[in-house]
Amino acid sequence: QVQPVESGGGLVQPGESLTLSCAASGFGFSEDTIDWYRQRAGKEREWVASIVGSGRSAAVADSVAGRFSVARDTAKNLVYLEMNNLQRDDTAVYYCHIRGGAWGQGTQVTVSS
């Protein structure tokens, strides 16, 4: 089973930007639908964004629309979650998920002054 691996999390101040990466290799990854989820402390995991196939279709949750975007680089087998104007409420563990397949281990994003 293809295992995705997230990277790029860290500590940022409110208003700053961060880009997360999801890496995976294996047959079919470039055509898989990739979802980003996050789990804030004490809350259920929530869907953040998705990208379908080679990037022909993408969507983000209303809660992050206008600030977050998702993209993929098929040549590098990478999917990105670009997060702009981060707010304290965006503090969470962010997960990459191959739809119908495996979850990554998550990467912590902390937004704090």
C-alpha positions as CSV (number, residue, x, y, z in Angstrom):
1,Q,0.0,0.0,0.0
2,V,1.3,3.4,-0.9
3,Q,2.1,5.4,2.2
4,P,1.9,9.2,2.0
5,V,4.3,11.3,4.1
6,E,3.5,14.9,5.1
7,S,6.1,17.5,5.7
8,G,6.4,21.3,6.1
9,G,4.6,21.9,9.3
10,G,5.9,24.2,12.0
11,L,5.3,27.2,14.1
12,V,4.2,30.5,12.5
13,Q,2.7,33.7,13.6
14,P,-0.8,34.8,12.7
15,G,-1.0,36.2,9.1
16,E,2.0,34.2,7.9
17,S,2.0,31.4,5.3
18,L,3.1,27.8,5.2
19,T,3.1,25.2,2.5
20,L,2.7,21.5,3.4
21,S,3.8,18.7,1.1
22,C,2.5,15.2,0.7
23,A,4.9,12.8,-0.8
24,A,4.2,9.3,-2.0
25,S,5.5,7.0,-4.7
26,G,3.9,4.1,-6.4
27,F,1.8,3.1,-9.3
28,G,-1.2,5.3,-9.8
29,F,-0.4,8.1,-7.3
30,S,-0.4,10.8,-9.9
31,E,-4.1,9.9,-10.7
32,D,-5.2,9.3,-7.1
33,T,-7.6,11.7,-5.4
34,I,-5.7,13.2,-2.5
35,D,-7.4,14.8,0.5
36,W,-6.0,17.0,3.2
37,Y,-7.6,16.8,6.6
38,R,-6.8,18.5,9.9
39,Q,-7.6,17.7,13.5
40,R,-7.6,20.5,16.0
41,A,-7.2,19.7,19.7
42,G,-10.3,18.2,21.2
43,K,-12.1,18.2,17.8
44,E,-12.9,15.6,15.2
45,R,-10.8,15.3,12.0
46,E,-12.2,17.6,9.4
47,W,-11.8,17.8,5.6
48,V,-9.7,20.7,4.3
49,A,-9.1,20.2,0.6
50,S,-9.0,17.7,-2.2
51,I,-7.3,17.4,-5.6
52,V,-8.5,15.0,-8.2
53,G,-6.3,13.2,-10.7
54,S,-3.5,15.3,-12.2
55,G,-5.0,18.5,-10.8
56,R,-7.9,18.9,-13.2
57,S,-10.2,19.5,-10.2
58,A,-9.6,20.8,-6.8
59,A,-11.7,22.0,-3.9
60,V,-11.2,23.5,-0.4
61,A,-13.5,23.7,2.6
62,D,-15.5,26.9,3.1
63,S,-13.7,27.5,6.4
64,V,-10.4,28.0,4.5
65,A,-11.6,29.2,1.1
66,G,-9.6,32.2,-0.1
67,R,-6.7,31.4,2.1
68,F,-5.8,27.7,1.3
69,S,-5.2,26.1,-2.0
70,V,-4.2,22.7,-3.1
71,A,-2.0,21.7,-6.1
72,R,0.1,18.8,-7.3
73,D,3.4,18.2,-9.1
74,T,2.9,14.9,-10.9
75,A,6.6,14.8,-12.0
76,K,7.7,14.9,-8.3
77,N,4.8,12.8,-6.9
78,L,4.0,15.7,-4.6
79,V,0.7,17.3,-3.5
80,Y,0.9,20.7,-1.8
81,L,-1.4,22.5,0.6
82,E,-0.6,26.2,0.5
83,M,-1.9,28.0,3.5
84,N,-1.9,31.8,3.6
85,N,-3.0,34.3,6.3
86,L,-2.9,31.6,8.9
87,Q,-4.9,32.1,12.0
88,R,-4.7,30.6,15.5
89,D,-7.8,28.5,14.7
90,D,-5.8,26.8,11.9
91,T,-3.6,25.2,14.6
92,A,-3.9,21.5,14.0
93,V,-2.3,18.3,12.9
94,Y,-2.7,18.1,9.1
95,Y,-3.0,14.8,7.4
96,C,-2.7,13.7,3.8
97,H,-5.0,10.9,2.7
98,I,-5.0,8.9,-0.5
99,R,-8.7,8.4,-1.0
100,G,-9.5,4.8,-0.6
101,G,-6.1,4.2,0.8
102,A,-3.6,5.1,3.4
103,W,-3.3,8.1,5.7
104,G,-0.1,9.9,6.5
105,Q,1.2,10.3,10.0
106,G,0.4,14.0,10.0
107,T,2.4,17.2,10.5
108,Q,1.8,19.7,13.2
109,V,0.9,23.3,12.3
110,T,0.9,25.8,15.2
111,V,-0.1,29.4,14.7
112,S,0.8,31.5,17.6
113,S,2.3,34.9,18.4
